[in-house]
Amino acid sequence: GFVGSGHPEAISAALEKAFLRTGCPKDLTLVYSAGQGDGKGRGLGRFAHGGMLRKVVGGHWNWAPELGRMALRGEIEAYNLPQGTLTQLFRAVAAGQPGVITRTGLGTFVDPRIEGGRLNSRSREKLVELLTLDGQEFLRYKPMHFDVALIRATAVDRQGNLSDEREAVRLELLTMAQAVKHCGGIVIVQVEEERERIAPRQVTVPGMLVDYVVLAERELHRQTYATQYSPVFAGQAREKLAALPPLEPDWRRAVGRRALMEIEDGAVINLGIGAPEAVAKAAFEAGRSEKITLTVEAGG
């Protein structure tokens, strides 16, 4: 998932309920790329109970502050690695490769000469190592073993094939399933409906990679935390930009307009969460939306 999109909330909620009732599952290792949650207990916050987790490897911690507090108190092993690199690591594990070799992270806190991505003294495992290839420094993010993938799609058919046409983001659904299967594990998927058949070209994850299916209640399968379902977010309709409210005359508008001044026509811009979003509205208000390409951090 990505913040409130694509997270299998029904599965997470069921695991939380089972742990609080029985004490199991316990001592889990949780690995994720983007941060899933609303900062109030949903998403990855459902795993933030003493004894439920032993280790967490994540690319973004902000939307599950309960996990962050557990890391700061030294209650769990905790690592922060680049979220994009983690998504590539799923693919590398699926292909049986020796991890991800990249220059991403050199000289930052994930560099093993600094902190190696470790967030507290309890975290001693070396997940990243330094390599020299052809005289250049690289980091190798080591492959991991995955037992279970928790993923989410829109629908499943009688053969277990998945489609995701109502989801706001696709993310690494397929690579997570492939990585877990390469490790001999199981794939559990949350969907909102069952169909007799999904057309081959609409299949996101083939049924041969799916072991268990959870048919979720409507409230636990929201498209985002803000929308039950929006055809705009699913790419099935186009928003009338002129109908959107203008930027408020505050610091965010000033930042968006100032950033837009740095962007040349024909540029491709990757927008992150928060203040960077103002660049999109600033471009529309300046009549430049058709002259630049805006992409989003989630890879939609």
N, C-alpha and C positions, 0 to 999 in steps of 0.2 A: 504493500500500500504506500500511499504518499499523503501524509497528514490525514485528511478525512476521506480520501478517495481510495477505493480498491482494497481497503482493509477488511478481512473476514471477521467482522465484529461478532457475529453469532458464535463462531468457533472460539474466539478469545473469551467471550462472556461465559461459554459453557466450561472452558478450562478453568476460569477463575472460580466459578461456582463449585466445580468438583474439588478444587484445592481447598477452598474454605470449608467444605463439608467433610472431606475425607483426608486432607493432607497430601493428596496426590493429584496430578504429577508434581514431583519435587526435584530439586537440584538440576533444573534444566539449563541448557546453554541456549541462549536466544541470539540469533543473528539476523540483522535486517539492514537495509541500505538507507532509505529515507525514513524520517521520523513519523510514526503513525500515532495520532492521538489529538485530543482537544485541550490538553492541559488540565483536565478535570476528571480523569479516571477512565476515559474510554481509550480505545486503541491499545497501545502497549502498556498503558497504565493499569490494565487488568492483570498484568503479570507482576506488579510491584507489591508482592507480599513476601514477608520474611520466610525463607525456606523454599519458595517456589522456584527461584532462580539461583544458580551458582555462578554463571558467567554471562555477560552481555557484550556482544560486539556489534556496534551500530555506527551508522554514518551521520546521524543527526539525533540529538538527545532532547531538544528543546520542547517538543510537544508531549513528552512523557516525563514531567518534572519529578514525579515520584521515583522513577528509575534513577534520575540524576542524584536525588538525595541519598538513595541507597548506595550509589557509587561513591559519593563524597564521604559518607559515613564508613566506608570500607566494608559494607555488608555483602558485596558481590565483587567478583573480578569484573573489571570494566575497561573497555577499549573503544576508542573513537578513531575510525578509519575513514578515508574519503568515500562518500556514498557512491560516486560514479565508479570508483575502483572496485567497490564491493559488488556492484551489479556485473562488472566484468569478471569478477572472481567466480560468481555463480556459473558463468559461461565456461570459464576455464576448468572448473571442477567437472562440469558436464562432459567436456571433451577429454578429460583425463590429462590435462596439461599441468606443468609444475608451477601453478599459480599464475599471477599477473606480474609481468616485468614492465616497469614504467618509470618515468622520471617524476610522475606526480607525487608530491609529498616531500621531495628532497629539500632539506634545510628547514622543514617545518616540524611541528611536534610529533609527527608520525615517523620521522627519520629515526632509526634505531640509535643514532649517536646522540639524540636528544631525549625523547621519551618513548619512541616506538609505539605511539598511540595509547600507551597505558595511562589510565586515569587515577590510579591510586596505588599504594604500596603493596596491596594484596595481589595486584595483577603482574605476574612475573613472566608469563609466557611470551616468547618472542614471535610475534605474528608477522614481523617485517624484517627483512635483512638487506644489507647493502651489498651490491654487486658492482664489479667494474667490467665493462664489455667494450672492446676496441678503444680503451682509454677513457671511456665515459662512465660516470657513475649512474647507477640505476637502483631502484628499490624493487625487491621481490616480495609481493604479498603472498604468503604461503597458502597452499590449498587447505581446505577444511573438510571434515567428514560431516555430512548431513544425514540425519535419520528421518526427519519429517519435514515436509513442506506444507505450510498453511497458505492457500491461495484462494482467490475469489473470481468468479466469472458471472455472467448474466444467466446463462442457461446450460443445461446438460441434456443430451439425448439418450436413447436407450443403449447406445454403445459406449456411453461415457464421454463422448466428445463435448468440448466446451466452446461456447461463443461468448463474446464480451461486448456486443454492440451497444448496450445501454450503460456501460461503464464510462467514467470520465477519463480514465487513463488505463493503458494496457500494462505498462511497466515490464517487469521481468517474469511474467507468469510462466512462459514456456521454459526459460532457462532455469528457473527454480525447480520446476518439475523434472527437467532433464538431469540437473545436478543431483537431486535426491535419488532418482532412479539409478544413476551411475554408482551411487554409494550403497545401493541395495535397500533404500528406505521406502517410505510410503508417502503418498500425496493425498492430502485431504482438501477438498474444494468446497467452498460455499457458493450456492447459486440461489437465484430467486424464483426460478421456474424450471420445470421439466418439459421436454418436447419429444415428439416421436422421432424426429430426425433433424439434424442440422446440416445444411448444405456444406459440402467439403471445403469450399473457399471461404466459408464463414467460421471454420474451426480454428480456434486460437491454440488450444491444447488438445491433442488427439487422445482418445479414450484409453489407449494402451499405456498412457502415463498416469492414469487416474485410478486410485484405489478406493476412496470413500467419498461420498457426496452428502453434504448437509443442505437441506432445503430450508432456507432461513425465513424467519418472520419478517414482515415488511419493515418494521421499525429498525431491525438490526441489519438491514440491507439497503441503507440509504446510499444514494449515489455519492453525495458528499455530506458533511455535517450540516450544510446549509440547504441542501436540496434533496427531496426524495427521488426526483428524477427531472432532469432538464435536457431536452433534446439538443440544446445548444452545447452543453458540456460534452454530450456524446457525439458531437459532430454531425447530427442528423438534421440540424436546422441552423440558420445563421441569425445572430442577433442584429437588430437594427441599431447600429452604433449611435445614431442621432438621438435615440430614445434614452440612452444612458445618461445619468446625471453628470454634470461637469465636475472637474476637479475643484475641491474646496480651495479657497485662497489662503493656503497655509504653507508650512515648510515642505510638505510632500509635493505640492504643485511646483514650488520653486526648484526642488531637487530634480523632479521629472523634466522640467523645461531646460534646466541647465545641462542635464545629461544628454538631452536631445540635441543640443548644440554641438556635441562631439560626434554625432552620428552622421555619416555620409550617406547619400542616396545609394541604394543597392546593398547596404550592409545587412548582415544577419545578426540579430541581437538575441542573446539568451537572457530571459527575464527570470530573476529569482523571486522568492516570496517577500512581500513587504514593500518597502519603498521603491524597489525597481519596477513594480507594477505601474507606477505613475508614468513611466516612460510611454506605455501603450496609449493612455488617454492623452498625454501631451502630444503625441504624434498625430492622433486623430484630430485634436483641436487645432493643430497647426496645419492640417491638410496634407500630412506626409505619410499616412498609413499605407498607401499603395506604393510608396517609394522605398520602403524598407520591409524586411521580413522579420517578424517577431516570433520567436520560439519560446517554449517554457521549460523551466528547469526539470520538470517531471518527464520531459521527452515526448509529450503528446504530439 
